[in-house]
Amino acid sequence: VANVRRRTQKKGAQTIDSICQKLCKPLKTTVNTYRWELRNMHPFEKVVMDLTVRARQKKDGLSLSMLLDEVHEGRKEVLE
């Protein structure tokens, strides 16, 4: 009975860990890609992007950097 319980606990822990990794890795890649793209854009694209982000911020009140930070923090919470 003890071995069955340990085996079940181990399988459950591995399943939870696997799900967390499958959720968090794409989120990390997405956040890092957005930040990399923002730094390495052509100057014209930066201006267009900045205007788009400002218009969206006026509409929703949420900036892109705040959104990326929230996604990053949520990802870290899932890993804990």
N, C-alpha and C positions, 0 to 999 in steps of 0.2 A: 504494500500500500504506500509506503514512504517513497519508493522509487517511482511509482506512478504519479504521485503528487509532484515530485521534483521534476520529472520529465514534462509534465503538463505546465508547470511554472516556467521551465526553461523554454518550452515552445512558445508560450504566451509572451515571454520577455523578448524572444527573438522576433516574433511577429510584430510587436509594438516597435521595436528598434528598426525593423525593416521598413515599416510604414513611415516612421519619422524620417528616415534617411531618404526615402522616395519622395516625400513632401518637401524636405528642406533643401536638398541639392538643387532642384530646378529653381527654387526661390532665390537661393544664393547666386546662382548663375544669372538670373534675370536682373537682380539688383546690381551686381557687379558690371553686367553688360551695359545697363542704362548709365551708370556712373562713368564707365569708360567712354561710351559714345558721347556723353555730354562734354567730356574733356577734350576729345579728339575730333570734334566737328569742324567743318569748314566755317569760316566767319559768317557767311551769309546764312548758313543753316542754323548757326547759334542764335542769330537775331530772330529768325523765323520761329525757332523753338522757344525762345524767351518770350516772344509776343504771345504765342499759343499758351504757354504755361501761365503767363500773367492773366490772360483772358479767362482761363479755366479757374485760376485762383480767385478772381473777382466773382465768378459765378458760384463756385462751390466753397470757397474759403479754405481750400486745402492746396498747399503747394506741392510740387513734385518731390522736392527734397524731404518734406515732412512725410509724404506718402512712402517714399523709399525707406526712410528711417523706421516707420511703423511696420512695414513688411519685414525689415531686417530684425527688429526687436521681436516680432511675433515668431519669426523663424527660430530665433535663439530660445524663446520660451518653450517651443515645442521640443527642442532638443534636451531641455532640462528635465 
